[in-house]
């Protein structure tokens, strides 16, 4: 997420040498306040990931394999919504009821 208070909490809560990866873009002008000395001596890393920096040729087949083995339960992450139920999909995403609503046209 790119919600500054949550990112700050992730930086604070991560362990020594931990990695904090921001995958959301964030709102224009949003800033993050990090205590520089504490951050530096903890050897933590904070960076952004564009499209997850995934190697799709490797990661997609791996995720499909995990799904087939029952290790990656995509069905629990995704919910399909008819286009006429668009507002319901947005509401469900906002409430956390569903992680990835998919609009079916």
N, CA, C and O atoms as a GROMACS GRO file, in nm:
protein
  420
    1UNK      N    1   0.084  -0.118   0.000
    1UNK     CA    2   0.000   0.000   0.000
    1UNK      C    3   0.088   0.124   0.000
    1UNK      O    4   0.206   0.118   0.034
    2UNK      N    5   0.031   0.233  -0.038
    2UNK     CA    6   0.106   0.358  -0.038
    2UNK      C    7   0.042   0.460   0.055
    2UNK      O    8   0.066   0.580   0.041
    3UNK      N    9  -0.036   0.415   0.150
    3UNK     CA   10  -0.098   0.503   0.249
    3UNK      C   11   0.010   0.540   0.350
    3UNK      O   12   0.054   0.453   0.426
    4UNK      N   13   0.056   0.667   0.353
    4UNK     CA   14   0.172   0.704   0.433
    4UNK      C   15   0.172   0.656   0.578
    4UNK      O   16   0.275   0.604   0.622
    5UNK      N   17   0.063   0.669   0.655
    5UNK     CA   18   0.069   0.618   0.793
    5UNK      C   19   0.096   0.467   0.799
    5UNK      O   20   0.164   0.420   0.890
    6UNK      N   21   0.041   0.393   0.704
    6UNK     CA   22   0.064   0.249   0.703
    6UNK      C   23   0.206   0.215   0.660
    6UNK      O   24   0.267   0.124   0.715
    7UNK      N   25   0.259   0.287   0.562
    7UNK     CA   26   0.397   0.265   0.520
    7UNK      C   27   0.491   0.296   0.636
    7UNK      O   28   0.586   0.221   0.661
    8UNK      N   29   0.465   0.406   0.706
    8UNK     CA   30   0.547   0.440   0.822
    8UNK      C   31   0.543   0.330   0.928
    8UNK      O   32   0.645   0.298   0.989
    9UNK      N   33   0.425   0.272   0.949
    9UNK     CA   34   0.413   0.163   1.046
    9UNK      C   35   0.489   0.040   0.998
    9UNK      O   36   0.549  -0.031   1.079
   10UNK      N   37   0.489   0.015   0.866
   10UNK     CA   38   0.565  -0.098   0.813
   10UNK      C   39   0.714  -0.078   0.834
   10UNK      O   40   0.786  -0.171   0.870
   11UNK      N   41   0.761   0.044   0.810
   11UNK     CA   42   0.903   0.073   0.832
   11UNK      C   43   0.938   0.053   0.979
   11UNK      O   44   1.040  -0.008   1.011
   12UNK      N   45   0.853   0.102   1.067
   12UNK     CA   46   0.880   0.088   1.211
   12UNK      C   47   0.873  -0.057   1.257
   12UNK      O   48   0.954  -0.100   1.340
   13UNK      N   49   0.778  -0.134   1.204
   13UNK     CA   50   0.756  -0.271   1.251
   13UNK      C   51   0.850  -0.374   1.188
   13UNK      O   52   0.865  -0.484   1.241
   14UNK      N   53   0.912  -0.339   1.077
   14UNK     CA   54   0.999  -0.438   1.012
   14UNK      C   55   1.123  -0.464   1.098
   14UNK      O   56   1.168  -0.378   1.174
   15UNK      N   57   1.177  -0.582   1.084
   15UNK     CA   58   1.290  -0.624   1.167
   15UNK      C   59   1.421  -0.564   1.115
   15UNK      O   60   1.426  -0.505   1.007
   16UNK      N   61   1.523  -0.582   1.192
   16UNK     CA   62   1.658  -0.542   1.153
   16UNK      C   63   1.690  -0.606   1.018
   16UNK      O   64   1.667  -0.725   1.000
   17UNK      N   65   1.740  -0.530   0.926
   17UNK     CA   66   1.771  -0.568   0.787
   17UNK      C   67   1.646  -0.604   0.706
   17UNK      O   68   1.658  -0.664   0.599
   18UNK      N   69   1.528  -0.568   0.754
   18UNK     CA   70   1.404  -0.598   0.682
   18UNK      C   71   1.390  -0.517   0.555
   18UNK      O   72   1.454  -0.413   0.537
   19UNK      N   73   1.304  -0.567   0.466
   19UNK     CA   74   1.275  -0.497   0.341
   19UNK      C   75   1.130  -0.452   0.341
   19UNK      O   76   1.039  -0.530   0.370
   20UNK      N   77   1.109  -0.327   0.308
   20UNK     CA   78   0.976  -0.271   0.298
   20UNK      C   79   0.956  -0.237   0.150
   20UNK      O   80   1.030  -0.157   0.094
   21UNK      N   81   0.857  -0.299   0.088
   21UNK     CA   82   0.835  -0.280  -0.056
   21UNK      C   83   0.701  -0.212  -0.077
   21UNK      O   84   0.597  -0.264  -0.038
   22UNK      N   85   0.704  -0.095  -0.137
   22UNK     CA   86   0.581  -0.021  -0.168
   22UNK      C   87   0.535  -0.062  -0.307
   22UNK      O   88   0.608  -0.046  -0.404
   23UNK      N   89   0.413  -0.115  -0.316
   23UNK     CA   90   0.362  -0.155  -0.446
   23UNK      C   91   0.253  -0.061  -0.497
   23UNK      O   92   0.222  -0.062  -0.616
   24UNK      N   93   0.195   0.019  -0.410
   24UNK     CA   94   0.095   0.116  -0.452
   24UNK      C   95   0.161   0.247  -0.489
   24UNK      O   96   0.265   0.282  -0.434
   25UNK      N   97   0.102   0.320  -0.583
   25UNK     CA   98   0.161   0.444  -0.631
   25UNK      C   99   0.152   0.556  -0.530
   25UNK      O  100   0.247   0.633  -0.516
   26UNK      N  101   0.044   0.566  -0.460
   26UNK     CA  102   0.027   0.675  -0.364
   26UNK      C  103  -0.034   0.797  -0.428
   26UNK      O  104  -0.034   0.811  -0.551
   27UNK      N  105  -0.084   0.885  -0.346
   27UNK     CA  106  -0.147   1.007  -0.395
   27UNK      C  107  -0.039   1.109  -0.431
   27UNK      O  108   0.066   1.112  -0.368
   28UNK      N  109  -0.066   1.193  -0.530
   28UNK     CA  110   0.031   1.298  -0.565
   28UNK      C  111   0.058   1.385  -0.442
   28UNK      O  112  -0.034   1.428  -0.373
   29UNK      N  113   0.184   1.411  -0.417
   29UNK     CA  114   0.223   1.496  -0.306
   29UNK      C  115   0.234   1.427  -0.172
   29UNK      O  116   0.276   1.488  -0.074
   30UNK      N  117   0.197   1.298  -0.165
   30UNK     CA  118   0.208   1.226  -0.038
   30UNK      C  119   0.355   1.211  -0.001
   30UNK      O  120   0.440   1.190  -0.088
   31UNK      N  121   0.384   1.222   0.127
   31UNK     CA  122   0.522   1.211   0.174
   31UNK      C  123   0.530   1.111   0.289
   31UNK      O  124   0.430   1.074   0.350
   32UNK      N  125   0.652   1.068   0.316
   32UNK     CA  126   0.678   0.974   0.424
   32UNK      C  127   0.787   1.032   0.513
   32UNK      O  128   0.891   1.076   0.463
   33UNK      N  129   0.764   1.033   0.643
   33UNK     CA  130   0.862   1.084   0.739
   33UNK      C  131   0.927   0.964   0.808
   33UNK      O  132   0.862   0.892   0.883
   34UNK      N  133   1.057   0.944   0.782
   34UNK     CA  134   1.131   0.831   0.839
   34UNK      C  135   1.241   0.886   0.928
   34UNK      O  136   1.318   0.971   0.886
   35UNK      N  137   1.250   0.837   1.054
   35UNK     CA  138   1.361   0.878   1.140
   35UNK      C  139   1.492   0.826   1.081
   35UNK      O  140   1.518   0.706   1.085
   36UNK      N  141   1.573   0.914   1.027
   36UNK     CA  142   1.690   0.873   0.948
   36UNK      C  143   1.792   0.791   1.026
   36UNK      O  144   1.840   0.691   0.975
   37UNK      N  145   1.825   0.831   1.148
   37UNK     CA  146   1.928   0.758   1.222
   37UNK      C  147   1.881   0.616   1.254
   37UNK      O  148   1.953   0.519   1.231
   38UNK      N  149   1.760   0.604   1.308
   38UNK     CA  150   1.706   0.472   1.341
   38UNK      C  151   1.697   0.384   1.216
   38UNK      O  152   1.731   0.266   1.221
   39UNK      N  153   1.653   0.442   1.106
   39UNK     CA  154   1.640   0.366   0.980
   39UNK      C  155   1.778   0.319   0.934
   39UNK      O  156   1.794   0.203   0.896
   40UNK      N  157   1.875   0.407   0.936
   40UNK     CA  158   2.008   0.374   0.885
   40UNK      C  159   2.075   0.265   0.969
   40UNK      O  160   2.129   0.169   0.914
   41UNK      N  161   2.072   0.277   1.101
   41UNK     CA  162   2.142   0.180   1.185
   41UNK      C  163   2.070   0.045   1.191
   41UNK      O  164   2.128  -0.054   1.236
   42UNK      N  165   1.945   0.041   1.147
   42UNK     CA  166   1.873  -0.086   1.145
   42UNK      C  167   1.898  -0.163   1.015
   42UNK      O  168   1.857  -0.279   1.002
   43UNK      N  169   1.963  -0.099   0.920
   43UNK     CA  170   1.996  -0.161   0.790
   43UNK      C  171   1.873  -0.206   0.714
   43UNK      O  172   1.879  -0.302   0.637
   44UNK      N  173   1.761  -0.138   0.735
   44UNK     CA  174   1.638  -0.170   0.662
   44UNK      C  175   1.647  -0.116   0.520
   44UNK      O  176   1.727  -0.027   0.491
   45UNK      N  177   1.564  -0.170   0.434
   45UNK     CA  178   1.558  -0.125   0.295
   45UNK      C  179   1.413  -0.090   0.262
   45UNK      O  180   1.321  -0.165   0.294
   46UNK      N  181   1.394   0.024   0.198
   46UNK     CA  182   1.261   0.068   0.156
   46UNK      C  183   1.269   0.101   0.008
   46UNK      O  184   1.348   0.187  -0.032
   47UNK      N  185   1.189   0.033  -0.072
   47UNK     CA  186   1.192   0.063  -0.214
   47UNK      C  187   1.057   0.035  -0.278
   47UNK      O  188   0.973  -0.033  -0.220
   48UNK      N  189   1.039   0.090  -0.396
   48UNK     CA  190   0.915   0.072  -0.470
   48UNK      C  191   0.931  -0.039  -0.573
   48UNK      O  192   1.041  -0.065  -0.622
   49UNK      N  193   0.821  -0.103  -0.604
   49UNK     CA  194   0.821  -0.211  -0.703
   49UNK      C  195   0.721  -0.178  -0.812
   49UNK      O  196   0.602  -0.161  -0.786
   50UNK      N  197   0.768  -0.168  -0.932
   50UNK     CA  198   0.682  -0.141  -1.047
   50UNK      C  199   0.637  -0.275  -1.105
   50UNK      O  200   0.720  -0.357  -1.146
   51UNK      N  201   0.506  -0.296  -1.106
   51UNK     CA  202   0.450  -0.424  -1.154
   51UNK      C  203   0.511  -0.541  -1.078
   51UNK      O  204   0.521  -0.652  -1.131
   52UNK      N  205   0.550  -0.516  -0.953
   52UNK     CA  206   0.605  -0.621  -0.870
   52UNK      C  207   0.746  -0.664  -0.909
   52UNK      O  208   0.800  -0.757  -0.850
   53UNK      N  209   0.804  -0.598  -1.008
   53UNK     CA  210   0.934  -0.638  -1.060
   53UNK      C  211   0.939  -0.788  -1.086
   53UNK      O  212   1.042  -0.854  -1.068
   54UNK      N  213   0.827  -0.840  -1.127
   54UNK     CA  214   0.817  -0.984  -1.149
   54UNK      C  215   0.881  -1.024  -1.281
   54UNK      O  216   0.877  -0.950  -1.380
   55UNK      N  217   0.938  -1.141  -1.282
   55UNK     CA  218   0.984  -1.203  -1.405
   55UNK      C  219   0.870  -1.295  -1.447
   55UNK      O  220   0.865  -1.412  -1.409
   56UNK      N  221   0.779  -1.240  -1.527
   56UNK     CA  222   0.654  -1.311  -1.556
   56UNK      C  223   0.676  -1.447  -1.620
   56UNK      O  224   0.596  -1.539  -1.601
   57UNK      N  225   0.784  -1.462  -1.698
   57UNK     CA  226   0.811  -1.592  -1.761
   57UNK      C  227   0.832  -1.700  -1.656
   57UNK      O  228   0.806  -1.818  -1.680
   58UNK      N  229   0.881  -1.658  -1.538
   58UNK     CA  230   0.905  -1.752  -1.428
   58UNK      C  231   0.790  -1.752  -1.327
   58UNK      O  232   0.743  -1.857  -1.285
   59UNK      N  233   0.746  -1.633  -1.289
   59UNK     CA  234   0.651  -1.623  -1.178
   59UNK      C  235   0.510  -1.672  -1.213
   59UNK      O  236   0.445  -1.734  -1.129
   60UNK      N  237   0.462  -1.645  -1.334
   60UNK     CA  238   0.327  -1.689  -1.369
   60UNK      C  239   0.317  -1.841  -1.371
   60UNK      O  240   0.225  -1.895  -1.309
   61UNK      N  241   0.407  -1.913  -1.439
   61UNK     CA  242   0.400  -2.060  -1.431
   61UNK      C  243   0.414  -2.113  -1.288
   61UNK      O  244   0.350  -2.212  -1.251
   62UNK      N  245   0.498  -2.046  -1.207
   62UNK     CA  246   0.514  -2.089  -1.068
   62UNK      C  247   0.384  -2.071  -0.990
   62UNK      O  248   0.345  -2.160  -0.914
   63UNK      N  249   0.317  -1.957  -1.008
   63UNK     CA  250   0.190  -1.934  -0.938
   63UNK      C  251   0.082  -2.031  -0.984
   63UNK      O  252   0.001  -2.077  -0.903
   64UNK      N  253   0.080  -2.063  -1.113
   64UNK     CA  254  -0.016  -2.161  -1.164
   64UNK      C  255   0.011  -2.297  -1.100
   64UNK      O  256  -0.082  -2.368  -1.062
   65UNK      N  257   0.137  -2.333  -1.088
   65UNK     CA  258   0.174  -2.458  -1.023
   65UNK      C  259   0.129  -2.459  -0.878
   65UNK      O  260   0.074  -2.558  -0.831
   66UNK      N  261   0.152  -2.350  -0.806
   66UNK     CA  262   0.107  -2.340  -0.666
   66UNK      C  263  -0.044  -2.353  -0.658
   66UNK      O  264  -0.097  -2.418  -0.568
   67UNK      N  265  -0.115  -2.289  -0.753
   67UNK     CA  266  -0.262  -2.295  -0.754
   67UNK      C  267  -0.308  -2.439  -0.775
   67UNK      O  268  -0.399  -2.486  -0.706
   68UNK      N  269  -0.247  -2.510  -0.869
   68UNK     CA  270  -0.283  -2.649  -0.895
   68UNK      C  271  -0.255  -2.739  -0.774
   68UNK      O  272  -0.326  -2.836  -0.751
   69UNK      N  273  -0.151  -2.705  -0.698
   69UNK     CA  274  -0.114  -2.782  -0.579
   69UNK      C  275  -0.194  -2.741  -0.455
   69UNK      O  276  -0.180  -2.800  -0.348
   70UNK      N  277  -0.280  -2.640  -0.470
   70UNK     CA  278  -0.360  -2.593  -0.358
   70UNK      C  279  -0.285  -2.501  -0.262
   70UNK      O  280  -0.332  -2.476  -0.151
   71UNK      N  281  -0.170  -2.451  -0.304
   71UNK     CA  282  -0.088  -2.365  -0.219
   71UNK      C  283  -0.117  -2.216  -0.238
   71UNK      O  284  -0.080  -2.134  -0.155
   72UNK      N  285  -0.183  -2.181  -0.348
   72UNK     CA  286  -0.212  -2.042  -0.382
   72UNK      C  287  -0.361  -2.033  -0.412
   72UNK      O  288  -0.405  -2.058  -0.524
   73UNK      N  289  -0.437  -1.996  -0.311
   73UNK     CA  290  -0.583  -1.999  -0.321
   73UNK      C  291  -0.637  -1.869  -0.382
   73UNK      O  292  -0.690  -1.783  -0.312
   74UNK      N  293  -0.623  -1.858  -0.513
   74UNK     CA  294  -0.666  -1.739  -0.586
   74UNK      C  295  -0.814  -1.713  -0.563
   74UNK      O  296  -0.857  -1.597  -0.556
   75UNK      N  297  -0.893  -1.819  -0.552
   75UNK     CA  298  -1.037  -1.804  -0.534
   75UNK      C  299  -1.073  -1.723  -0.410
   75UNK      O  300  -1.180  -1.662  -0.404
   76UNK      N  301  -0.986  -1.721  -0.310
   76UNK     CA  302  -1.010  -1.643  -0.189
   76UNK      C  303  -0.972  -1.496  -0.207
   76UNK      O  304  -1.011  -1.412  -0.126
   77UNK      N  305  -0.896  -1.466  -0.311
   77UNK     CA  306  -0.850  -1.329  -0.335
   77UNK      C  307  -0.939  -1.255  -0.435
   77UNK      O  308  -0.952  -1.133  -0.428
   78UNK      N  309  -0.998  -1.329  -0.528
   78UNK     CA  310  -1.070  -1.271  -0.642
   78UNK      C  311  -1.219  -1.299  -0.630
   78UNK      O  312  -1.260  -1.409  -0.592
   79UNK      N  313  -1.299  -1.200  -0.665
   79UNK     CA  314  -1.444  -1.220  -0.674
   79UNK      C  315  -1.493  -1.152  -0.801
   79UNK      O  316  -1.456  -1.038  -0.829
   80UNK      N  317  -1.575  -1.222  -0.877
   80UNK     CA  318  -1.627  -1.169  -1.002
   80UNK      C  319  -1.756  -1.091  -0.978
   80UNK      O  320  -1.841  -1.133  -0.900
   81UNK      N  321  -1.768  -0.977  -1.046
   81UNK     CA  322  -1.888  -0.893  -1.037
   81UNK      C  323  -1.935  -0.860  -1.178
   81UNK      O  324  -1.854  -0.827  -1.265
   82UNK      N  325  -2.064  -0.870  -1.199
   82UNK     CA  326  -2.122  -0.826  -1.326
   82UNK      C  327  -2.105  -0.675  -1.335
   82UNK      O  328  -2.103  -0.606  -1.233
   83UNK      N  329  -2.092  -0.625  -1.456
   83UNK     CA  330  -2.068  -0.482  -1.476
   83UNK      C  331  -2.177  -0.397  -1.409
   83UNK      O  332  -2.148  -0.286  -1.362
   84UNK      N  333  -2.300  -0.446  -1.404
   84UNK     CA  334  -2.408  -0.368  -1.340
   84UNK      C  335  -2.390  -0.359  -1.188
   84UNK      O  336  -2.452  -0.274  -1.124
   85UNK      N  337  -2.304  -0.444  -1.131
   85UNK     CA  338  -2.277  -0.442  -0.987
   85UNK      C  339  -2.146  -0.371  -0.953
   85UNK      O  340  -2.085  -0.397  -0.850
   86UNK      N  341  -2.106  -0.281  -1.041
   86UNK     CA  342  -1.980  -0.208  -1.024
   86UNK      C  343  -1.969  -0.143  -0.887
   86UNK      O  344  -1.866  -0.153  -0.820
   87UNK      N  345  -2.075  -0.075  -0.845
   87UNK     CA  346  -2.071  -0.005  -0.715
   87UNK      C  347  -2.053  -0.104  -0.600
   87UNK      O  348  -1.984  -0.073  -0.503
   88UNK      N  349  -2.113  -0.221  -0.610
   88UNK     CA  350  -2.095  -0.324  -0.507
   88UNK      C  351  -1.950  -0.370  -0.501
   88UNK      O  352  -1.896  -0.395  -0.394
   89UNK      N  353  -1.888  -0.382  -0.618
   89UNK     CA  354  -1.748  -0.425  -0.625
   89UNK      C  355  -1.657  -0.323  -0.558
   89UNK      O  356  -1.567  -0.359  -0.481
   90UNK      N  357  -1.680  -0.196  -0.585
   90UNK     CA  358  -1.599  -0.090  -0.525
   90UNK      C  359  -1.620  -0.088  -0.374
   90UNK      O  360  -1.524  -0.073  -0.298
   91UNK      N  361  -1.744  -0.104  -0.330
   91UNK     CA  362  -1.774  -0.105  -0.186
   91UNK      C  363  -1.705  -0.224  -0.117
   91UNK      O  364  -1.648  -0.209  -0.010
   92UNK      N  365  -1.711  -0.341  -0.180
   92UNK     CA  366  -1.650  -0.462  -0.123
   92UNK      C  367  -1.498  -0.447  -0.114
   92UNK      O  368  -1.437  -0.491  -0.016
   93UNK      N  369  -1.438  -0.384  -0.215
   93UNK     CA  370  -1.294  -0.362  -0.212
   93UNK      C  371  -1.259  -0.264  -0.099
   93UNK      O  372  -1.162  -0.285  -0.026
   94UNK      N  373  -1.338  -0.158  -0.086
   94UNK     CA  374  -1.312  -0.058   0.018
   94UNK      C  375  -1.327  -0.112   0.159
   94UNK      O  376  -1.256  -0.069   0.250
   95UNK      N  377  -1.419  -0.205   0.177
   95UNK     CA  378  -1.442  -0.261   0.311
   95UNK      C  379  -1.346  -0.374   0.344
   95UNK      O  380  -1.335  -0.415   0.460
   96UNK      N  381  -1.274  -0.424   0.242
   96UNK     CA  382  -1.184  -0.536   0.264
   96UNK      C  383  -1.251  -0.671   0.248
   96UNK      O  384  -1.189  -0.775   0.272
   97UNK      N  385  -1.378  -0.670   0.208
   97UNK     CA  386  -1.452  -0.795   0.186
   97UNK      C  387  -1.386  -0.879   0.077
   97UNK      O  388  -1.385  -1.002   0.083
   98UNK      N  389  -1.331  -0.810  -0.022
   98UNK     CA  390  -1.262  -0.879  -0.132
   98UNK      C  391  -1.133  -0.804  -0.162
   98UNK      O  392  -1.127  -0.682  -0.152
   99UNK      N  393  -1.029  -0.879  -0.200
   99UNK     CA  394  -0.901  -0.816  -0.230
   99UNK      C  395  -0.896  -0.767  -0.374
   99UNK      O  396  -0.849  -0.657  -0.401
  100UNK      N  397  -0.946  -0.851  -0.467
  100UNK     CA  398  -0.940  -0.812  -0.608
  100UNK      C  399  -1.075  -0.836  -0.674
  100UNK      O  400  -1.103  -0.946  -0.721
  101UNK      N  401  -1.160  -0.732  -0.678
  101UNK     CA  402  -1.285  -0.748  -0.751
  101UNK      C  403  -1.257  -0.741  -0.902
  101UNK      O  404  -1.179  -0.657  -0.947
  102UNK      N  405  -1.319  -0.829  -0.976
  102UNK     CA  406  -1.302  -0.832  -1.122
  102UNK      C  407  -1.437  -0.807  -1.187
  102UNK      O  408  -1.534  -0.878  -1.160
  103UNK      N  409  -1.442  -0.706  -1.271
  103UNK     CA  410  -1.566  -0.670  -1.340
  103UNK      C  411  -1.578  -0.755  -1.467
  103UNK      O  412  -1.488  -0.758  -1.550
  104UNK      N  413  -1.692  -0.824  -1.479
  104UNK     CA  414  -1.718  -0.909  -1.596
  104UNK      C  415  -1.814  -0.833  -1.686
  104UNK      O  416  -1.925  -0.799  -1.644
  105UNK      N  417  -1.773  -0.807  -1.808
  105UNK     CA  418  -1.854  -0.733  -1.903
  105UNK      C  419  -1.948  -0.824  -1.976
  105UNK      O  420  -2.024  -0.779  -2.061
   0.00000   0.00000   0.00000
